[in-house]
Structures are given as C-alpha cells and as structure tokens.
Amino acid sequence: MTKKIIRVLGIESSCDETSVSIVEKSGEKIRVLANIVKSQIDIHQYYGGVVPELAARAHSDVIDKLIRLAMDKAKLSLKKIDAISATAGPGLMGGLLVGVVAGKTLAYVLKRPFIAINHLEGHALSIKLESEIDYPYLLLLVSGGHTEFTVIKKFNSYKRIGTTIDDALGEAFDKTARLLKLGYPGGPEIEKYAKLGDKNKFNLPKPLINEKNCHFSFAGLKSSVANIVAENRCTEKFKKDMSASFQETINQIIFVKSKNAIQEYKRTIKNKDKIKIVVAGGVAANQGIRNSLKKLEEIENCEFLFPSIKYCTDNGAMIAIAGIERFERNKFNKLNFKPR
C-alpha cells in the first residue's frame, strides 16, 4: 500500500507503563507527533515489583484519557489516523487486554485496520524513530522481562541467537535492589549507588561466562548476592560496595556475551560491512552497560546504537512504528485476534 503520508496510533500496555503515541511517516521521514507515557511506579513501589491485577486496573483507568491527550498533542482528529496498532504480547495478560480492546474498539468505530504488534518487534524497530538504519542488524534487548540477542535479518524475519535461561536482566537488578532495600525500580538505584562503591569488593559469580554461546543466566548471581546480604549488616557502605560489584559483574557478562553474539552474527550474516548493534529495552538506559559495550566497538569493528531513553523503556511510539511497517505491507489483523 503506497500512501504519501501514513499516521498510526500505537498503544502499549504490556507491563507497568500505559502509553499512546501517534507516529507519522511522510516519504522516508519519520516524525513522532505525540508519545504520552503514564508510569505506574507510584502504585507498585510499595510491593517492590509489578502486581498484575493492579497494573491492569491502572491501565483501564487512564487509557481513554491518554488517547485524547495524544490526539490533542498531535493536533489531529481521529479521522486523520490510518491504522491502530496495539501490543498483543508478550506481557501481562490483564494489561494486554486493556490495550488490545481499546485498539480494536477504535479500529472498529473509525473503520480503520487493526494491527497486533509483538512487543519485542516494537523494541527491535524503535531505533527507526530517530535513525535511518538498513537491515540486517543485531538487537540486544535488555529489559525487565527480556534479555536476548536477535538477528534482525529484514522486516518480519528475525532469528533469536541468545536468551536468558532464567531471570531477565531487569528482574535481576530489581531483585538485587530489593535485597539491598534500595527501592523500586531497582536499576537506576543500583547504578546510582554503584558510582560510590568499590567494584572489586565482592567477587560475584558470572554464570555461563566461559561458554562460547550468547545465552545468559542471572539466578545464581542473584542468589550469591542474597547469601552475602544475609551475612552482613546492610550499611550504606555495604550497599554502595555491593551495588558497584554487582554492576561491574553485569558489565563483564554483557561484554563477553556481546562479543560471542557478534561472532555468531558474522556466521549467520555473511556481510563484510561494519556491524550495527541496536541496544533497546529499559536496562539499555544503564550508563555502565553502555560504556562497557562501547569498548567493543574498536575490537570488533561494530557500532552500538542506543535509542533515546524515552524510546528504550516501554512506549507507544515503538508500537506505532512497527504498525507503520506492517501497514505498508498490508499486514493487518482481524478484530477477533487474541492477545498472548
């Protein structure tokens, strides 16, 4: 379908952020006309993690308001929207249902196509909101629910080459922060404390580090932190040193596994060009991990690309850009599509 200007409204509600965005594609130019994100940190903070029932209720409380806000911000009427896209999985079922039902309802009323988006595809394509990038490229996705390497061969052709066999990296950060009584979400707090501590104070395990694959495991690392915490007084100094040691261990694991993933990518894609690696997901905001990866650029002749922080965390704009890619190829979904 060739249309001069395409505008897609994207809805993201897979975890604890409700987001509605409108993205426009005119020729090759991409513009984010609105990207409204409502976080639920204040709701889940007390529990030290996301409570699915509360998350779903919070999504349903604000979804209609966010759609209105996004339309106002974009200065558009709903008639100017060409399609509605919504995250349809993976994620928390209650939250997904809220976004998908809102998306289908809009699509039905406006007589526009409904497009179901895989949350991971949204992250994979989020770089396109700000950078022109050609296929193929390598994706490192690091978030609260996912840690994986995927070869993005071309649109809708993806090959996962590494994943976590237990906890996701964001989950490991949150659980470690909970052990250290640092609050939620844990990633930013650990990063803050890590800057003030001794990174060599505790020798923590690096599971799977010597295996030549790109798989991760963080459960043993988390257990080790729990054991050390149980044997020590949780003073401010202890928190700083443990945060620094944990951050350093993660940096080393990511560095080695990324090196392995680059080798695997070279075997998969027989391309002599400079390898581009997109790092997306909420944990991609972590400066320690970014600096660690940057060191690989000269060693491996590769370039790491990081979407802006606002597009690293869950957002509607990445769902809208994935919607545009599908709209251009007439890949629509029926209104009886079920989220997973």
C-alpha positions as CSV (number, residue, x, y, z in Angstrom):
1,M,0.0,0.0,0.0
2,T,1.6,3.2,-1.1
3,K,0.3,6.3,0.6
4,K,2.1,9.6,0.8
5,I,1.6,10.2,4.5
6,I,0.9,7.4,6.9
7,R,-0.2,8.1,10.5
8,V,-0.6,5.2,13.0
9,L,-1.8,5.4,16.6
10,G,0.2,3.0,18.8
11,I,-0.9,1.6,22.2
12,E,1.5,-0.1,24.7
13,S,0.2,-1.6,27.9
14,S,2.2,-4.9,28.3
15,C,3.6,-4.2,31.8
16,D,3.5,-1.1,34.1
17,E,3.5,1.8,31.6
18,T,0.4,2.9,29.7
19,S,1.4,4.7,26.5
20,V,-0.3,6.1,23.5
21,S,1.6,7.6,20.6
22,I,1.0,8.9,17.1
23,V,3.8,8.4,14.5
24,E,3.8,9.8,11.0
25,K,5.7,8.6,8.0
26,S,6.0,11.0,5.1
27,G,8.2,9.7,2.3
28,E,11.2,8.4,4.3
29,K,10.8,10.9,7.1
30,I,9.5,9.6,10.4
31,R,8.0,12.0,13.0
32,V,6.7,11.3,16.4
33,L,3.7,13.6,16.7
34,A,2.8,12.5,20.3
35,N,4.2,10.0,22.8
36,I,2.3,10.1,26.1
37,V,3.5,7.7,28.8
38,K,1.9,7.2,32.2
39,S,4.1,5.3,34.6
40,Q,2.7,3.1,37.4
41,I,5.8,3.3,39.7
42,D,3.8,5.0,42.5
43,I,1.4,2.1,42.5
44,H,3.9,-0.8,42.5
45,Q,6.7,0.8,44.6
46,Y,5.1,-0.4,47.9
47,Y,5.3,-4.0,46.7
48,G,8.8,-3.8,45.2
49,G,7.6,-5.1,41.9
50,V,4.7,-5.1,39.4
51,V,1.4,-6.5,40.7
52,P,-0.5,-7.7,37.6
53,E,-4.1,-7.0,38.9
54,L,-3.2,-3.5,40.0
55,A,-1.4,-2.9,36.7
56,A,-4.4,-3.9,34.6
57,R,-6.8,-1.7,36.6
58,A,-4.4,1.3,36.3
59,H,-4.2,0.8,32.5
60,S,-8.0,0.8,32.2
61,D,-8.3,3.9,34.4
62,V,-6.2,6.1,32.0
63,I,-6.3,4.6,28.5
64,D,-9.1,6.8,27.2
65,K,-7.6,9.9,28.7
66,L,-4.2,9.1,27.1
67,I,-5.8,8.6,23.7
68,R,-7.4,12.1,24.0
69,L,-4.1,13.6,25.2
70,A,-2.2,12.1,22.3
71,M,-4.7,13.4,19.7
72,D,-4.5,16.9,21.3
73,K,-0.7,16.9,21.4
74,A,-0.6,15.8,17.7
75,K,-3.3,18.4,16.9
76,L,-5.2,15.8,14.8
77,S,-8.7,14.4,14.7
78,L,-9.1,10.7,14.8
79,K,-10.2,10.8,11.1
80,K,-6.6,11.6,10.2
81,I,-5.4,8.2,11.6
82,D,-4.8,5.4,9.1
83,A,-4.5,2.5,11.4
84,I,-4.5,1.5,15.1
85,S,-1.7,-0.7,16.4
86,A,-1.5,-2.3,19.9
87,T,0.9,-4.5,21.8
88,A,-0.6,-8.0,21.7
89,G,2.1,-9.9,23.7
90,P,4.3,-11.0,25.3
91,G,3.3,-9.2,28.5
92,L,0.9,-9.3,31.5
93,M,-2.5,-10.6,30.2
94,G,-4.6,-8.0,32.0
95,G,-2.6,-5.1,30.7
96,L,-2.5,-6.5,27.1
97,L,-6.3,-6.9,27.1
98,V,-6.8,-3.3,28.1
99,G,-4.6,-2.0,25.2
100,V,-5.9,-4.5,22.6
101,V,-9.6,-3.9,23.4
102,A,-9.0,-0.1,23.2
103,G,-7.2,-0.5,19.9
104,K,-9.9,-2.8,18.4
105,T,-12.7,-0.5,19.5
106,L,-11.0,2.5,17.9
107,A,-10.3,0.5,14.7
108,Y,-14.0,-0.7,14.6
109,V,-15.5,2.7,15.1
110,L,-13.2,4.5,12.7
111,K,-13.3,1.7,10.1
112,R,-9.5,1.5,10.1
113,P,-7.2,-1.5,10.1
114,F,-6.2,-3.0,13.5
115,I,-2.6,-4.2,13.7
116,A,-1.4,-6.5,16.5
117,I,2.2,-5.9,17.4
118,N,4.7,-8.2,19.2
119,H,6.2,-6.2,22.0
120,L,9.7,-7.4,21.1
121,E,9.3,-6.3,17.5
122,G,8.5,-2.8,18.8
123,H,11.8,-2.7,20.7
124,A,13.6,-4.1,17.6
125,L,12.3,-1.3,15.4
126,S,12.4,1.5,18.0
127,I,15.8,2.8,16.6
128,K,13.9,3.7,13.4
129,L,12.1,6.5,15.3
130,E,15.4,8.5,15.3
131,S,17.9,6.9,13.0
132,E,17.9,5.6,9.4
133,I,19.2,2.0,9.7
134,D,19.4,-0.6,7.0
135,Y,18.7,-4.3,7.5
136,P,20.3,-6.6,8.7
137,Y,21.4,-5.6,12.2
138,L,21.8,-7.2,15.6
139,L,19.5,-6.5,18.5
140,L,20.4,-6.7,22.2
141,L,17.2,-6.4,24.1
142,V,17.6,-5.9,27.9
143,S,14.5,-5.2,29.9
144,G,12.5,-6.2,33.0
145,G,11.1,-9.2,31.1
146,H,13.5,-10.0,28.3
147,T,17.3,-10.4,27.8
148,E,18.2,-11.7,24.3
149,F,20.2,-11.3,21.1
150,T,18.2,-11.4,17.9
151,V,19.4,-11.1,14.3
152,I,17.1,-8.6,12.5
153,K,17.6,-10.0,9.0
154,K,14.9,-7.9,7.4
155,F,11.4,-6.8,8.4
156,N,9.4,-9.8,9.9
157,S,12.4,-12.1,9.6
158,Y,14.1,-12.4,13.0
159,K,16.4,-15.1,14.4
160,R,17.0,-15.3,18.1
161,I,20.6,-16.4,18.8
162,G,20.8,-16.0,22.6
163,T,18.4,-15.5,25.6
164,T,18.3,-15.9,29.3
165,I,17.7,-19.3,30.8
166,D,16.2,-17.9,34.0
167,D,15.8,-14.3,35.1
168,A,15.8,-11.3,32.8
169,L,18.4,-8.7,33.5
170,G,16.0,-6.0,34.6
171,E,14.5,-8.5,37.0
172,A,18.0,-9.3,38.4
173,F,18.5,-5.5,39.0
174,D,15.1,-5.2,40.7
175,K,15.6,-8.2,43.0
176,T,19.1,-7.2,44.0
177,A,17.8,-3.7,44.8
178,R,15.1,-5.2,46.9
179,L,17.7,-7.3,48.8
180,L,19.7,-4.1,49.4
181,K,16.5,-2.2,50.4
182,L,17.1,0.4,47.6
183,G,13.5,0.7,46.4
184,Y,11.8,0.1,43.0
185,P,12.6,0.2,40.1
186,G,16.0,-1.2,41.1
187,G,18.1,-0.5,38.0
188,P,18.5,3.3,38.5
189,E,19.1,3.0,42.2
190,I,21.8,0.3,41.8
191,E,23.5,2.4,39.2
192,K,23.5,5.5,41.5
193,Y,24.9,3.6,44.4
194,A,27.5,1.8,42.2
195,K,29.2,5.0,41.4
196,L,30.0,5.5,45.1
197,G,31.3,2.0,45.9
198,D,34.3,-0.4,45.4
199,K,33.6,-2.6,42.4
200,N,36.2,-5.1,43.5
201,K,34.9,-5.6,47.0
202,F,32.8,-8.7,46.3
203,N,33.7,-11.5,43.9
204,L,30.3,-12.5,42.4
205,P,29.7,-15.4,40.1
206,K,29.4,-14.9,36.3
207,P,27.2,-17.8,35.2
208,L,27.8,-19.2,31.6
209,I,30.7,-16.7,31.1
210,N,33.1,-19.3,29.8
211,E,30.6,-20.9,27.4
212,K,31.1,-19.8,23.8
213,N,27.4,-19.0,23.3
214,C,25.3,-15.9,23.8
215,H,22.9,-17.2,26.5
216,F,22.6,-15.6,29.9
217,S,21.8,-16.7,33.4
218,F,21.3,-14.4,36.3
219,A,19.6,-16.6,39.0
220,G,23.0,-17.8,40.5
221,L,24.3,-14.2,40.7
222,K,21.2,-13.0,42.5
223,S,21.4,-16.0,45.0
224,S,25.0,-15.1,45.7
225,V,24.1,-11.5,46.5
226,A,21.3,-12.8,48.8
227,N,23.7,-15.0,50.7
228,I,26.2,-12.2,51.2
229,V,23.5,-9.8,52.2
230,A,22.3,-12.3,54.8
231,E,25.8,-12.4,56.3
232,N,26.4,-8.7,56.5
233,R,24.9,-5.6,58.1
234,C,23.2,-3.6,55.3
235,T,25.1,-0.3,56.0
236,E,25.3,2.5,53.4
237,K,28.9,1.5,52.7
238,F,27.8,-2.1,52.2
239,K,25.0,-1.1,49.8
240,K,27.5,1.0,47.7
241,D,30.1,-1.7,47.5
242,M,27.6,-4.4,46.7
243,S,25.9,-2.2,44.0
244,A,29.3,-1.5,42.5
245,S,30.4,-5.1,42.5
246,F,27.0,-6.2,41.0
247,Q,27.2,-3.5,38.3
248,E,30.8,-4.5,37.4
249,T,29.8,-8.2,37.2
250,I,26.9,-7.4,34.9
251,N,29.2,-5.2,32.7
252,Q,31.6,-8.0,32.3
253,I,28.9,-10.6,31.5
254,I,27.3,-8.3,28.9
255,F,30.7,-7.5,27.3
256,V,31.7,-11.2,26.9
257,K,28.2,-12.3,25.7
258,S,28.0,-9.4,23.2
259,K,31.4,-10.5,21.8
260,N,30.1,-14.0,21.4
261,A,26.9,-12.7,19.7
262,I,28.9,-10.7,17.2
263,Q,30.8,-13.8,16.2
264,E,27.5,-15.7,15.9
265,Y,26.0,-12.8,13.8
266,K,29.0,-12.9,11.5
267,R,28.4,-16.6,10.9
268,T,24.7,-16.0,10.2
269,I,25.1,-12.9,8.0
270,K,27.9,-13.2,5.5
271,N,28.3,-9.4,5.4
272,K,31.6,-7.7,5.5
273,D,30.1,-4.3,6.4
274,K,30.5,-2.7,9.8
275,I,28.1,-4.5,12.1
276,K,25.4,-2.3,13.7
277,I,24.0,-3.4,17.1
278,V,20.9,-1.8,18.5
279,V,20.6,-1.9,22.3
280,A,16.9,-1.5,23.4
281,G,14.7,-2.1,26.4
282,G,14.6,-0.3,29.8
283,V,18.0,-1.6,31.0
284,A,19.7,0.0,27.9
285,A,19.5,3.3,29.8
286,N,22.2,1.9,32.2
287,Q,25.3,4.0,31.6
288,G,27.7,1.3,33.0
289,I,26.4,-1.2,30.4
290,R,26.6,1.4,27.6
291,N,30.2,2.2,28.5
292,S,31.1,-1.5,28.6
293,L,29.6,-2.1,25.2
294,K,31.3,1.0,23.7
295,K,34.7,-0.7,24.4
296,L,33.8,-3.4,22.0
297,E,33.4,-1.0,19.0
298,E,37.1,-0.9,18.1
299,I,37.8,-4.5,19.0
300,E,35.0,-5.9,16.8
301,N,34.6,-3.1,14.1
302,C,31.0,-2.6,15.1
303,E,28.8,0.3,16.1
304,F,26.3,0.3,19.0
305,L,23.2,2.4,18.5
306,F,21.0,3.3,21.5
307,P,17.5,4.8,21.1
308,S,16.8,7.8,23.3
309,I,16.0,6.8,26.9
310,K,12.3,7.6,26.2
311,Y,12.2,5.0,23.4
312,C,14.3,2.4,25.4
313,T,11.6,2.0,28.0
314,D,8.2,0.7,27.0
315,N,6.4,3.3,24.8
316,G,3.6,3.6,22.3
317,A,5.9,5.2,19.6
318,M,7.8,1.9,19.1
319,I,4.4,0.1,18.7
320,A,3.3,2.8,16.2
321,I,6.5,2.5,14.1
322,A,6.1,-1.3,13.9
323,G,2.4,-0.6,12.9
324,I,3.6,1.6,10.1
325,E,6.0,-1.1,8.8
326,R,3.1,-3.6,8.8
327,F,0.6,-1.1,7.3
328,E,2.9,-0.6,4.3
329,R,2.9,-4.3,3.7
330,N,-0.9,-4.8,4.3
331,K,-0.3,-7.0,7.3
332,F,-3.5,-6.4,9.3
333,N,-5.3,-8.4,12.0
334,K,-8.9,-9.4,12.4
335,L,-10.8,-8.0,15.3
336,N,-11.1,-11.4,16.9
337,F,-7.3,-11.5,17.4
338,K,-6.5,-12.7,20.9
339,P,-3.5,-11.3,22.8
340,R,-1.0,-13.8,24.2
